[in-house]
Amino acid sequence: MPSGAPPRTSDTWLSFTVSGQDAATRVYSSGVPGGGRLVSYWQTPGPEGAADSRRLTLTVDEEVVAARTASLADGAMTPAAGADEIVDTDTDGSTTTITVTSDSTAAELYLLPVSAPAAADEEDQGVLDELWSDVLDLIGASGSSASDEDSSEGDGDVNSPPASSPAPTAERPDPGSSSDDDVCPVPEGDGTPAPASTGTGDEVGDSVSDESAAQGQADDYAVSDGPSSAPSFSRATREDAETTAGPCDDRPDDAPSASPSTGTQRPDLVPGDWESGASGDPDGVAALRGGQPAEIATTWANGGTTGIDVPQLQDGGEYSEENWDASLIVSVSPFEEGGSWAQAAAGAYDADWRQQLTNVKKGWGEREGNLYLSPAWELNGNWFPWAVTEAETADFHTAWSRYRDLQQEILPDALLTLTFNRESNGYDGDARDLIPTGEIDAYGVDYYNHFPYASTAAEFEEQLDDRDGGGGPKGFSAHRAAAAEAGVPVVVPEWNGSAKNGDSPAFVTGMYEQFRTHAGPGAGQVAAESLFEIDKDGGNWTLLEGTKMPQSAATYARLWGQSADSDLPEQQQ
């Protein structure tokens, strides 16, 4: 881009300009817990004879400290070391301007606000302020540098994104070995252990490269049908989680343990078989994978009376009996804004739940597929009115029992599913304590490629046994272990990559291997998964036409049955 060109991206917080030779500088940013941005940038080769680097000027509407990518050592943030690559940082207290060089080496830069984030517990704010000050002092002294070893070069591909580094907030316990079966043993139908990644060449993914996608992206946020924000835990919770013995069965002896449900099971599935589908555009996904039809879809009913009426299942609805005859995951709201689990435990919503279940039964009709009913999905997050805090656990269990009784009376053939977000954002404790003993038929988890992002097969494998800041399951193997403990199979109502983080076919391959290797109806096995295929948030989650994740789309097509390369979607121009 020629010198003096206007800002090419702006999101009210971050804007940038590029000066130097006419070659594409690629920039994207993502939010980090506590505020600020993680900015990744790199430069495609310029014209022959051009300079090797260009100046990239970042302007932020806040006073921030700029730091080269830092690393985590034993849970502690340490600054990167090496030659200084930040040319200049200037602030007037309300705006900060950072100038860096951008060349063919991918690089990352943290832009952290001077003010500390709000603590999950108000009592911890003073401690967090001190910690934040220590972090700023640390990176301010020597954080504005990075060596070649610290910058991620995508295995030599100049278009490859840098690997996402953890933000300097929640410390995590050491997950121990990443072995999927040795660390987190889960009962399998045939006892066959999961193989390591096949290494099909999908390990390196390209980041978003077109200009329309190179916008400064805001923090991930949750909506009625999508991914969530970054996690936050109090200092006390994180310290408590660090005392756990290991990544799997490490709760105290007196912790509640779920027993197998007495509800409807999956007689149609055998070990090695799972239902695969998509939300949003099941037909489009079927075409992507060579005409293999979606066997299951996901829909959401919340907001006003929608959560009670469940109109998408009624006559003329998107998933009415005449329009959809396969299995379905129906996520329904237990209550809306102003409601509470204390009121639910006291029976305040019994009439609404009875009507909701009656409407689901009416809409489902006589279909032969499997109906997974998921009330209060992503309850361990902090974005829905039904988010559960640790103090509300007892009320939640009482309320869930009330709902279970009604479901068994009105819709006994439905598979009642407790669906978690990949990691807890609002529940300040071990999310496994939310599992109602003997009162679920399936364990759900919405699983997206972020927090942390996995760009390679090795990173995906390393994350499988991860725990979140409260000690609860975060990696996919840890969630399967929790489902095994509950005695029920796993359902994945939502999963996909995240284009703003990058194009990671390795994540798609990793998920496929988890589904394929652990498929079946047994405890801890994968009974169903539904790709989140909805074009929203600037196309961040779609693999269909105009996808910003073409390598992921091609990998999905190949693994799920696509054979005609000419039918693969092209990257958005």
MOKA-V281958 format. One line per field, one symbol per residue. ss: DSSP state (A for helix, B for strand, O for the rest). phi: phi as a letter, one per 20 degrees, with the letter a starting at -180 (. if undefined). burial: b if it has 24 or more other C-alpha atoms within 12 Angstrom, else e. Layout:
ss=???
phi=???
burial=???
This chain:
ss=OOOOOOOOBBOOOBBBBBBOOOOOBBBBBBBOOOOOBBBBBBBOOOOOOOOOOBBBBBBBOOOBBBBBOOBBBOOBBBOOOOOBOBBBBBBOOOOBBBBBBBOOOOBBBBBBBOOOOOOOOAAAAAAAAAAAAAAAAAAAAAOOBOOOOOOOOAAAOOOBOOOOOOOOOOOOOOOOOOOOOOOOOOOOOOOOOOOOOOOOOOOOOBOOOOAAAOOBOOOOOOOOOOOOOOOOOOAAAAAAAAOOOOOOOOOOOOOOOOOOOOOOOOOOOOOOOOBBBBBOOAAAAAAAOOOOOOOBBBBBBOOOOAAAAOAAAOOOOOOOOOOOOOBBBBBBOOOOOOOOAAAAAOOOOAAAAAAAAAAAAAAAOOOOOOBBBBBOOOOOOOOOOOOOOAAAAAAAAAAAAAAAAAAAAAOOOOBBBBBBBOOOOOOOOOAAAAOOOOOOOBBBBBBBOOOOOOOOAAAAAAAOOOBOOOOOBOOAAAAAAAAAAAOOBBBBBBBBOOOOOOOOAAAAAAAAAAAAAOBOOOOOOBBBBBBBOOOOOOOOOOOOOOOOOAAAAAAAAAAOOOOOAAAOOOOOO
phi=.fgnffgebbcmdccbcccpfebfedcbccfcgnoncdddbacfgeggnfffcceddddceaecdebfgdcdclndfcffcpffdefbcccdndccdddceccfdfbcbeddffffffffdgfeffffgffffffffffffbeebbeffeeedllnefefffffefffcfedfffmfeffdfedfcgdfdmeffffgfmenefddeegdeffeeefefgfcecfbbfdefebcfgfffffffeffaececeffeffcfdgfeffddfeecgncbecaaenbgfffffgemnfffebcccccbomegfeflffeegnfgdfffdbddfbddeceeadgnebfffffenfdgfffffgffffffffmdfefededcflflfeecddfegdegfegffffffffffffffffecfefefcedefgbfddeeaefffefffmccdbddbecdealefdecfffgffegdfdefenefcffffffffffffmcfecdfbarfcffeqddfffffffgfffffdfqeegneeeabcffdceblmmfdedegngecffffffgfffeofcegfeffeffe
burial=beeeeebbbbeebbbbbbbbbbbbbbbbbbbbbbbbbbbbbbbbbbeeeeeebbbbbbbbbbbbbbbbbbbeeeeebbbbbeeebbeebeeeeeebbbbbbbbbbbbbbbbbbbbbbebbeeeeeeebeebbeebbebbbebbbbbbeebbbbbeeebbbbbbbbbbbbbbbbbbbebbbbebbbbbbbeeeebeebeeeebbbbbbbbbebbbbbbbbbbbebbbbbbbbbbbbbbbebbbebebbbbbbeeeeebbebbebbbbeeeebbbbbbbbbbbbbbbbbbbbebbbbbbbbbbbeeebbbbbbbbbeeebbbbeebbbbbbbbbbbbbeeebbbebbebebbebbbbbbbbbbebbbeeebbbbbbbbbbbbbbbbbbbbbbebbebbbbbbbbbbebbbeebbbbbbbbbbbbbbbbbbbbbbbbbbbbbbbbbbbbbbbbbbbbbbbbbbbbbbbbbbbbbbbbbbbbbbbbbbbbbbbbbbbbbbbbbbbbbbbbbbbbbbbbbbbbbbbbbbbbbbbbbbbbbebbbbbbbbbbbbbbbbbbbbbbbbbbeeeeebbebee
